[in-house]
Amino acid sequence: MLLGFVLPSFAQNELQYDDETYQQKDFFESDFKEEYLNDSDFDYTEYIEEPSLWQRFKNWATLKWNEFLNWLFADVDGSNFWSVLGFILKWGSIAGLIFLIIYLFAKYNPGQSFLKNSNSSELNWTEEEEIINQKDIPKLIEKAIADAEYRLATRYYFLLILKKLRDKELIDYEYQKTNEAYQKELSKTVLDDHFSEVTRYYDYIWYGDFAVDDSLFVTVKKEFEDLLSQIPKAKKNE
């Protein structure tokens, strides 16, 4: 009787199996991967650009500057005599180099050498003042014409004009002054227009580095000679 009780109870507790076929359910669309790969918002690729030539130069200059500073201030120990002496010698060498560069620049004046024409007969500003104050300009003009150096002769003619105007006290001559400044000083004299004309010739020939032939110089010479003849009769504030 006990066995009969156990068997029905075991039968009731027997496991039940699901014999239905399993079907996998797709949670994503079939092309979802391609969609995200083509979306730039989900592109996390990092691109490293090659530095430009200028950027490489700046990086190199920065590196060298830092190396220089490290060398300059390396091993600086206030309690060590040799360390302090080495530091002083480094700075002294740098200061000496800077002083030498400034000295050479002031002595040889590369800017002036660049602007100055290679022709040895041409003048610079210091020679201009010396010629006006000490030289016989008419003789210089005569020699320049004889040598067919008409451009230089034009220069001498203009300096002679400035000298005569200064001696007549029609202008306050200073070799740093511009021709426009002299023009203003002569604005109330009869020489105003004529000085403007010869100044135009002078600027065109001298500063414009224009080659002057015989025929052109005849015209230029006449303009200068006419102005020179008018200066003795001119007065201020006419």
Buried (B, 14 or more C-beta within 10 A) or exposed (E): EEEEEEEEEEEEEEEEEEEEEEEEEEEEEEEEEEEEEEEEEEEEEEEEEEEEEEEEEEEEEEEEEEEEEEEEEEEEEEEEEEBEEBBEEBEEEEEEEEEEEEEEEEEEEEEEEEEEEEEEEBBEEEEBBEBBEEBEBEEBBEBBBEEEBBBBBBBBBBBBBBBBBBEBEBBEBEBEEEBEEBBEBBEEBBBBEBBBBBBEBBEBBBEEEEEBEEEBBEEBBEBBEEBBEBBEEBEEEE
